[in-house]
Amino acid sequence: MKYKGESLLARALLSLVMFGVSISAHAASEHFRVHVIVRASDEQTMERITSDVNRQLRSLGDVDVVDSDPDFEIAAVVIQTKTRYGNIVDYTMATVILARFDNSTLVPAVQSQFQEEAKSATSALYYFPKTSLEIGPNLEELAKNAIAEFDTQTLGPARKLGQQMQDIMKKMKK
């Protein structure tokens, strides 16, 4: 498609509108695809927190935990706090939530001679980074809190936007 005579701003606005429609349609009609990456000070802690996070995500009902092509990535780093005698006092969990930029609506809106470059430049972009830091003695509780925050602050607004877009689409069909 060529947008001869249109300003760069007009093309950018069109792309954002198309991007918003894509995200909201996805949020309303499909499960969210989430990839989890965990690093910890030892293998046992890493396996426990990974299992706890995955279980909490699956309990949301509209989330699929995946290894590739995610909508969101949750990266967590867990560190044990120990006494000088080696007893675990508590855990510190830092979590970063990233949403993948879906360029499938952007690339077709770019002039054909720039589409490959646009695809390449936007294929590894993420947006809406959210971070949190939790400290506590219970790994399961840390995972539960992190996923509850992800559900309310990230997925909740996406679900709401998706529902609003579905409502708009229904009104347009009438």
Residue frames as qw, qx, qy, qz and C-alpha x, y, z in Angstrom:
[[0.000, 0.888, 0.459, 0.000, 0.00, 0.00, 0.00],
 [0.409, 0.186, -0.015, 0.893, 1.22, 3.47, -0.76],
 [0.162, -0.825, -0.463, 0.283, 0.15, 6.52, 1.15],
 [0.440, 0.318, 0.193, 0.817, 1.32, 9.18, -1.28],
 [0.068, -0.615, -0.119, -0.777, 1.09, 12.68, 0.07],
 [0.674, -0.679, -0.261, -0.126, 0.44, 11.63, 3.66],
 [0.050, -0.797, 0.483, -0.358, 2.67, 12.86, 6.39],
 [0.416, 0.204, -0.837, 0.291, 4.79, 10.61, 8.55],
 [0.260, -0.077, 0.591, -0.760, 2.58, 11.54, 11.51],
 [0.749, 0.113, -0.055, -0.651, -0.56, 10.38, 9.70],
 [0.725, 0.217, -0.649, -0.081, 1.08, 7.03, 8.92],
 [0.179, 0.194, -0.793, 0.549, 2.23, 6.66, 12.52],
 [0.482, -0.015, 0.388, -0.785, -1.29, 7.37, 13.82],
 [0.807, 0.170, -0.321, -0.466, -2.78, 4.88, 11.38],
 [0.558, 0.235, -0.776, 0.176, -0.31, 2.26, 12.55],
 [0.075, -0.134, 0.706, -0.692, -1.14, 2.89, 16.20],
 [0.677, 0.059, 0.131, -0.722, -4.87, 2.59, 15.53],
 [0.807, 0.216, -0.493, -0.244, -4.36, -0.63, 13.60],
 [0.344, 0.262, -0.802, 0.412, -2.05, -1.89, 16.35],
 [0.341, -0.107, 0.540, -0.762, -4.66, -1.14, 19.02],
 [0.806, 0.119, -0.107, -0.570, -7.34, -2.99, 17.08],
 [0.683, 0.272, -0.678, 0.017, -5.03, -5.99, 16.70],
 [0.123, 0.211, -0.777, 0.581, -4.19, -6.13, 20.42],
 [0.495, -0.021, 0.409, -0.767, -7.77, -5.69, 21.58],
 [0.820, 0.168, -0.311, -0.451, -9.14, -8.25, 19.13],
 [0.546, 0.243, -0.775, 0.205, -6.54, -10.69, 20.36],
 [0.079, -0.175, 0.684, -0.704, -7.34, -9.97, 24.00],
 [0.637, 0.033, 0.218, -0.738, -11.06, -10.56, 23.55],
 [0.860, 0.239, -0.217, -0.395, -10.99, -13.68, 21.43],
 [0.791, 0.262, -0.528, 0.167, -8.00, -15.77, 22.43],
 [0.776, -0.559, -0.112, 0.269, -5.92, -16.92, 25.31],
 [0.023, 0.929, -0.370, 0.009, -2.88, -14.88, 26.17],
 [0.915, 0.178, -0.238, 0.273, 0.39, -16.64, 25.38],
 [0.316, -0.889, 0.299, -0.142, 2.97, -16.19, 28.15],
 [0.793, 0.281, -0.431, 0.327, 6.59, -17.32, 28.28],
 [0.594, -0.796, 0.096, -0.062, 8.24, -17.60, 31.70],
 [0.639, 0.458, -0.433, 0.442, 11.97, -17.19, 32.27],
 [0.640, -0.760, 0.037, -0.107, 13.31, -17.77, 35.78],
 [0.546, 0.449, -0.533, 0.465, 16.81, -17.45, 37.15],
 [0.687, -0.700, -0.009, -0.195, 17.62, -18.35, 40.74],
 [0.141, -0.765, 0.612, -0.143, 20.59, -18.81, 43.01],
 [0.292, -0.236, 0.927, -0.013, 20.13, -22.61, 42.92],
 [0.243, -0.032, -0.820, -0.517, 18.41, -25.23, 40.76],
 [0.139, -0.419, -0.872, 0.209, 15.84, -26.28, 43.38],
 [0.072, 0.560, 0.312, -0.764, 14.63, -22.71, 43.91],
 [0.196, 0.288, -0.480, -0.805, 14.47, -22.15, 40.15],
 [0.225, -0.177, -0.909, -0.302, 12.35, -25.27, 39.62],
 [0.089, -0.506, -0.745, 0.426, 10.02, -24.40, 42.52],
 [0.120, 0.545, 0.126, -0.820, 9.39, -20.81, 41.48],
 [0.202, 0.161, -0.664, -0.702, 8.97, -21.79, 37.80],
 [0.187, -0.314, -0.926, -0.089, 6.39, -24.39, 38.79],
 [0.045, -0.565, -0.576, 0.589, 4.59, -21.94, 41.10],
 [0.143, 0.441, -0.166, -0.870, 4.49, -19.16, 38.48],
 [0.222, 0.021, -0.796, -0.563, 3.28, -21.53, 35.75],
 [0.140, -0.422, -0.884, 0.144, 0.57, -22.94, 38.04],
 [0.037, 0.576, 0.357, -0.734, -0.64, -19.44, 38.96],
 [0.177, 0.316, -0.429, -0.828, -0.73, -18.41, 35.28],
 [0.216, -0.141, -0.895, -0.365, -2.72, -21.48, 34.25],
 [0.066, -0.474, -0.779, 0.405, -5.20, -20.86, 37.06],
 [0.140, 0.361, 0.015, -0.922, -6.19, -17.56, 35.39],
 [0.599, 0.443, 0.629, -0.222, -8.09, -19.55, 32.75],
 [0.585, 0.799, 0.128, -0.051, -7.22, -17.47, 29.69],
 [0.029, -0.826, 0.549, 0.127, -3.44, -17.90, 29.76],
 [0.978, 0.171, -0.060, 0.107, -1.37, -20.50, 27.95],
 [0.428, -0.735, 0.452, 0.269, 2.21, -20.96, 29.11],
 [0.831, 0.553, 0.022, 0.055, 4.35, -21.32, 25.98],
 [0.717, -0.344, 0.255, 0.550, 7.98, -21.70, 24.96],
 [0.329, 0.014, 0.430, 0.841, 7.80, -19.66, 21.76],
 [0.045, -0.422, -0.476, -0.770, 5.89, -16.82, 20.11],
 [0.217, -0.515, -0.686, 0.465, 4.53, -15.28, 23.35],
 [0.019, -0.853, -0.311, -0.419, 2.32, -12.25, 23.77],
 [0.351, -0.868, 0.231, -0.264, 4.01, -11.58, 27.11],
 [0.693, 0.200, -0.578, 0.382, 7.24, -12.58, 28.77],
 [0.586, -0.783, 0.071, -0.196, 7.62, -12.82, 32.51],
 [0.632, 0.380, -0.512, 0.441, 11.24, -12.79, 33.62],
 [0.633, -0.746, 0.020, -0.205, 11.96, -13.43, 37.28],
 [0.477, 0.428, -0.621, 0.451, 15.17, -13.49, 39.28],
 [0.749, -0.613, -0.133, -0.213, 15.03, -15.09, 42.72],
 [0.361, 0.496, -0.609, 0.503, 17.77, -14.73, 45.30],
 [0.721, -0.492, -0.479, 0.095, 17.91, -16.45, 48.66],
 [0.098, -0.760, 0.375, -0.521, 18.85, -14.48, 51.76],
 [0.847, -0.166, -0.482, 0.151, 20.79, -16.71, 54.14],
 [0.530, -0.831, 0.170, -0.002, 22.27, -16.38, 57.57],
 [0.131, 0.741, -0.658, -0.022, 26.01, -16.80, 57.90],
 [0.478, -0.221, 0.838, -0.139, 25.29, -20.41, 58.88],
 [0.061, 0.055, -0.837, -0.541, 23.51, -21.10, 55.59],
 [0.172, 0.492, 0.808, -0.274, 19.91, -21.04, 56.80],
 [0.071, 0.433, 0.498, 0.748, 17.47, -19.45, 54.35],
 [0.024, 0.314, 0.459, -0.831, 15.82, -16.39, 55.91],
 [0.505, 0.645, 0.363, -0.444, 13.73, -15.28, 52.93],
 [0.565, 0.279, 0.557, 0.541, 13.67, -14.83, 49.18],
 [0.126, 0.627, -0.035, -0.768, 13.83, -11.75, 47.01],
 [0.523, 0.378, 0.699, 0.308, 12.04, -11.98, 43.66],
 [0.106, 0.521, -0.166, -0.831, 12.40, -9.32, 40.99],
 [0.518, 0.436, 0.728, 0.105, 9.92, -9.64, 38.13],
 [0.092, 0.392, -0.299, -0.865, 9.80, -7.90, 34.76],
 [0.560, 0.504, 0.646, -0.122, 6.70, -8.13, 32.53],
 [0.006, -0.377, 0.460, 0.804, 7.17, -7.43, 28.83],
 [0.665, 0.518, 0.450, -0.296, 4.50, -7.40, 26.13],
 [0.498, -0.007, 0.613, 0.613, 5.52, -8.31, 22.61],
 [0.282, 0.536, -0.101, -0.789, 4.89, -5.76, 19.87],
 [0.634, 0.356, 0.682, 0.077, 2.70, -7.33, 17.18],
 [0.033, -0.477, 0.352, 0.805, 3.96, -5.88, 13.91],
 [0.331, 0.289, 0.852, 0.286, 1.46, -7.77, 11.73],
 [0.208, 0.853, 0.475, -0.055, -0.71, -4.67, 11.31],
 [0.164, -0.830, 0.179, 0.502, 2.17, -2.22, 11.05],
 [0.420, -0.243, 0.668, 0.564, 4.18, -3.82, 8.26],
 [0.359, 0.515, 0.699, 0.341, 1.37, -3.85, 5.63],
 [0.031, 0.942, 0.289, -0.166, 0.75, -0.13, 6.32],
 [0.323, -0.659, 0.362, 0.575, 4.31, 0.74, 5.32],
 [0.545, 0.673, -0.300, -0.400, 5.19, 1.48, 1.69],
 [0.992, 0.121, 0.001, -0.027, 6.11, -1.77, -0.05],
 [0.618, 0.571, -0.387, 0.376, 9.76, -0.89, -0.58],
 [0.069, -0.562, 0.566, -0.599, 10.17, -0.42, 3.20],
 [0.852, -0.311, -0.096, -0.409, 8.13, -3.40, 4.44],
 [0.874, 0.050, -0.403, 0.266, 11.06, -5.80, 4.87],
 [0.296, 0.363, -0.416, 0.780, 13.01, -3.16, 6.78],
 [0.492, -0.436, 0.132, -0.742, 9.96, -2.36, 8.95],
 [0.929, -0.197, -0.257, -0.178, 9.45, -6.04, 9.68],
 [0.733, 0.160, -0.435, 0.497, 13.07, -6.52, 10.64],
 [0.097, 0.412, -0.330, 0.844, 13.17, -3.38, 12.78],
 [0.541, -0.346, 0.177, -0.746, 10.01, -4.23, 14.73],
 [0.797, -0.045, -0.571, -0.193, 10.12, -8.03, 15.06],
 [0.622, -0.124, -0.625, 0.455, 11.90, -8.05, 18.43],
 [0.086, -0.418, 0.183, -0.886, 10.24, -5.05, 20.09],
 [0.364, -0.465, -0.775, 0.226, 8.52, -5.18, 23.45],
 [0.122, -0.527, -0.023, -0.841, 6.41, -2.56, 25.23],
 [0.634, -0.605, -0.081, -0.474, 4.73, -1.84, 28.59],
 [0.545, 0.160, -0.715, 0.408, 7.55, -3.03, 30.80],
 [0.610, -0.676, -0.006, -0.413, 6.36, -3.57, 34.34],
 [0.463, 0.301, -0.718, 0.424, 8.63, -4.40, 37.23],
 [0.672, -0.641, -0.036, -0.370, 8.05, -5.55, 40.76],
 [0.306, 0.392, -0.754, 0.428, 10.10, -6.60, 43.75],
 [0.793, -0.464, -0.162, -0.361, 8.78, -9.00, 46.38],
 [0.190, 0.421, -0.783, 0.417, 10.51, -10.17, 49.54],
 [0.763, -0.324, 0.156, -0.537, 9.22, -12.98, 51.72],
 [0.368, -0.398, 0.834, -0.103, 9.84, -16.42, 53.18],
 [0.664, 0.258, 0.682, -0.163, 7.36, -18.30, 50.96],
 [0.146, -0.178, 0.654, 0.721, 8.13, -18.88, 47.26],
 [0.087, 0.490, 0.834, 0.238, 4.57, -19.89, 46.42],
 [0.051, -0.831, -0.409, 0.374, 3.25, -16.66, 47.94],
 [0.162, -0.551, 0.316, 0.756, 5.80, -14.60, 45.96],
 [0.114, 0.098, 0.799, 0.583, 4.65, -16.27, 42.72],
 [0.014, 0.670, 0.742, -0.030, 0.98, -15.77, 43.64],
 [0.092, -0.794, -0.170, 0.577, 1.54, -12.04, 44.30],
 [0.157, -0.370, 0.515, 0.757, 3.53, -11.51, 41.09],
 [0.054, 0.264, 0.836, 0.479, 0.89, -13.20, 38.91],
 [0.022, -0.753, -0.611, 0.243, -1.98, -11.43, 40.69],
 [0.084, -0.699, 0.076, 0.706, -0.28, -8.12, 39.85],
 [0.110, -0.132, 0.725, 0.667, 0.26, -9.26, 36.22],
 [0.059, 0.500, 0.851, 0.153, -3.41, -10.24, 35.99],
 [0.031, -0.828, -0.458, 0.321, -4.79, -6.96, 37.35],
 [0.107, -0.766, 0.147, 0.617, -2.31, -4.47, 35.90],
 [0.043, -0.352, 0.696, 0.625, -1.54, -6.03, 32.52],
 [0.011, 0.223, 0.923, 0.314, -4.15, -8.59, 31.48],
 [0.085, 0.626, 0.639, -0.439, -7.10, -6.79, 33.07],
 [0.178, 0.663, -0.074, -0.723, -6.75, -3.67, 30.92],
 [0.070, 0.229, -0.791, -0.563, -6.12, -5.82, 27.82],
 [0.065, 0.377, 0.924, -0.008, -9.30, -7.81, 28.51],
 [0.132, 0.699, 0.413, -0.568, -11.28, -4.59, 29.02],
 [0.135, 0.546, -0.388, -0.730, -9.95, -3.06, 25.79],
 [0.003, 0.013, -0.928, -0.372, -10.74, -6.27, 23.96],
 [0.110, 0.543, 0.806, -0.211, -14.31, -6.25, 25.23],
 [0.147, 0.706, 0.113, -0.684, -14.74, -2.59, 24.27],
 [0.105, 0.381, -0.641, -0.658, -13.49, -3.33, 20.77],
 [0.046, 0.235, 0.958, 0.157, -15.87, -6.28, 20.46],
 [0.137, 0.667, 0.576, -0.451, -18.76, -4.04, 21.53],
 [0.133, 0.633, -0.219, -0.731, -17.75, -1.42, 18.94],
 [0.035, 0.162, -0.848, -0.503, -17.53, -4.03, 16.22],
 [0.108, 0.441, 0.887, -0.086, -21.02, -5.33, 17.10],
 [0.161, 0.734, 0.300, -0.587, -22.46, -1.80, 16.92],
 [0.086, 0.508, -0.493, -0.701, -20.79, -1.24, 13.54],
 [0.052, 0.067, 0.944, 0.319, -22.42, -4.41, 12.14],
 [0.201, 0.567, 0.709, -0.369, -25.92, -3.21, 13.06]]
